[in-house]
Amino acid sequence: MIQAVERALDIMDITGRAEDGVRLSTLAAELNLNSSTVHNLVRTLRVRGYLEQDSRRRYRLGAALVDLAARRGQQGLYRRAGVEMRMLHAAIPEATITFSELAGSEICCRLRMSPDLPDVIQYPRSQTFSVYGSASGLCLQVFSPGFRELVQTQTDFDESAQSYWSDYAAFEQAFTETARLGGAALHVRSQWRLAAPAGECHVLGLSAARLPKRGIKRILKQLCVAAARIVKECD
């Protein structure tokens, strides 16, 4: 066994059992290690989000573990999304296909397929999408209950969206069109960006520099059907 990994797991196990958090000195005593060794391990776990430190300098389990547990519970959803993404990739190999999740106020990409790595499903660690500059962001504002209101309270439109939209009226028009079509289709910075809702908190996206303009609605419908199948198979 790898000693550093084993010690890191022991730290998370001890921290998880401490209802009121745990101090560095306590961790060092329980593991029978010097404080500097434990500090280095804890620092790495904090950087990766597996531990957090409160105002009393006590350590608790971090958000990354919650996210990891949620992903385990959603394995069936991701597996089905992967099947649909592969079919879309086979039909439109020049496009990048994504499957994203709404996590609080962030849109986090969970799965990705791209032309540079054909047939490979990637698992991005930190890729997020703009709430105003992406089709996924627009789609979630339309179809995820309460998300638009959250965006409006936390994000200034003029500061966040001026590079994507000429004015708020243009965004409103796209919002209405997305609701009508059941998915979003944007042409932003010489790139087509499409997205379809997969339930209330997930979205299936597609982007490419070149798509046949007359075929955009057909591709969007194809995307919407694929997203609907993901939800149906996982119900």
N, C-alpha and C positions, 0 to 999 in steps of 0.2 A: 504493500500500500504506500501511497505517496504521503509523507508525513505532514507537509504543509496543508494539503487538502483535508486530511483527517482532522487536523487541528482547527481549520476553518469551520468544518462541519460541527465539531464539538462546541465551538463558540456560538454558533447559531442555535444549537440544541439547548445549551445552557440559557442563552438569552430568551429563547422561546418559552422556557419554563418559568422565567422570572416575571411575575405579574406586574411588578412595579419597576421593571428595568433592572439593569445590572451595571455595576461599576467596573472599570478596567482592573482595579486591584482584586476584585472578587473573581473575575475571569482568570487572572494570573494565578490566584491561589487554588482554584478548582482544577486548573489544568497543570499545576505544578511547573509553571514556566515563569521566566523573568518578565517584567512589565514591558521592556522594550520589544521583545519578541511578540507578545500579545498585541502591543500597540501597532506594530507593522501589519499584522494580520487584520486587525480591526479597521485600520485605515483603508486597506484594500477593499474590504467588504463594504465600507461606507461609500467609497468612490463608485462601486458597482451598484449601490442602492440596496444591498442586502441587510445593512444595518443603518440605524439612524441614532443620533444622539440628542437627548432632550436638554432643556435649560438647566437641569441639575447634573448634567454630564453623565447621565445614565444611558446605557445602550438598549435599544429595542430593535425588533425585527423591522426591516425596511420594506418600502413599497415594491421593490423588485421581487420579493418573495410572494407578495400578494398577487402580483402580475403573473408570476410563474405558476401559482396554484390555479389562477383563472384560466391560463392557457391549457393546463392539464384537463380542466373541466370542459374545455372547448375543443378537445382534440377531434371529436367527431365533426364539428363544424368546419375546422380547418382542413380536415381530410376531404370533406365534400367540396369545399371551396377549391382545393387543389385539383380535384377532378375536373371541375368546370373551367378552371384557369388553363389547364392543359388543352382542353378542347378549343378554347378561344385562341390560344397560342398557335395551335395547329392550323386554325382557319385564317388567322391574321398574324403571321410570324414577324412582321415588321413592327408590331405594337408591343409596348410594355404593359403587362397585366398586373394589377395589384388587388389585394384584399385587405381592407383597413378596418380599424375598430375605433369607435369613439370612446376615449378614456378621459373623463372629466371634460375639460375644454380643449383637449388635444385630439387630433386625428392621427392615429399611429398606424403605420403600415406594418402588417403582420406577415404577409406573404407577398412575394414578388417574382415575376417571370419577365425576362428581358431578352431582346434579340442578341445581345452580346454573350449570353449564356443560355442557348436554346435547350429546352427540355429540362432545365434545372429550376426547381422552386427554391428561392432564397428566403431567408428569415432575417430581415433587417432588424438591427438592434435599436436604432435611433432615428429612423426616417419618419418624418411627420409631414402633413400636408397643410397648406394655408387654408384658413376658413373662407377666404375670399378669392384666392388665386387658383384654386383647384376645383375641378368638377366634383370631387369627393366632398369638399367643404360645402359647396352649394347644395349638393344632394342631401347631405345630412341636415343642413339648415331647413330644408323643405320637409323632410320625412321623419326626422328624429324629434319627438315631442320635447319642447322646452329648450332645444339647442339654440335656435335662433335668438331667443330672448337672452340666453346666457352670453352669446357672442356680442349682442348689442350692449350688454352691461359691462363687458370686459374689454372690448376692442373698439377703438375709434375708427370709424369707416374711412375718414379722410386720410388718416395716417397709414392704415393697413391696406387699403384697397385702391388707392389712387393710381398705382402702377398697373392695375388690372382693368379698372373700369373708368370710363370718362366721367361718370357721375352716378349718384345713387339711383336715379331713374333707370339707367341702363341695367344696374344690378336687379332692380325690382322687376324689370321686364324679363330678365333671365330666370328669376325666381318663379314668376308666373308660368313661364314656358316649361320649366322643369316639372312643376306640379302637373301641368297638362299632359306632358309626354310620359311621365312616370320615371324620368331619369334626366340627368344633366348632360348637355353637349356644348362645350365651349371651344372657341378658337383663340388661344392665348399665346402671345409671343411665338407666332408661326408654328404652333403645335395644337393638334386636336386633343382635347381632354374630355373623356366621357365617363359617366359613373351611374350606377344603378343601386338602389337600396336593397340590402339583404337583411330584412328585419329593421328594427328601430336603431340599432347601434353599430351595424356593419354596412360596408359599401364595397361593391365590386367596381374597380376602375380600369380604364384603358386609355393609353396615350400613345400618340405617334406623330411624327413630323408630317407624314403624308398619308391621307386617307381620301378615298374618292368622295368629293363633296356631295354628289348626288346619292351616295350610299350611307351617309351619316345616320339618317333616321333608321335605316335597316340595321346597321351595326349597333345602334343604341337599343333597338328592340331585341336584338340577339343578346346583348348584355343584360337587359332586364329579365329576359327569359331564364338566362343562366343564374342570375341572382335569386330569382324566385325558386328555382330548383334547389339551390343551396338551403334555403329556408324550409322548403317542403320536406326535403330528405332528412332534416335534422329535428323536425317537430316530433 
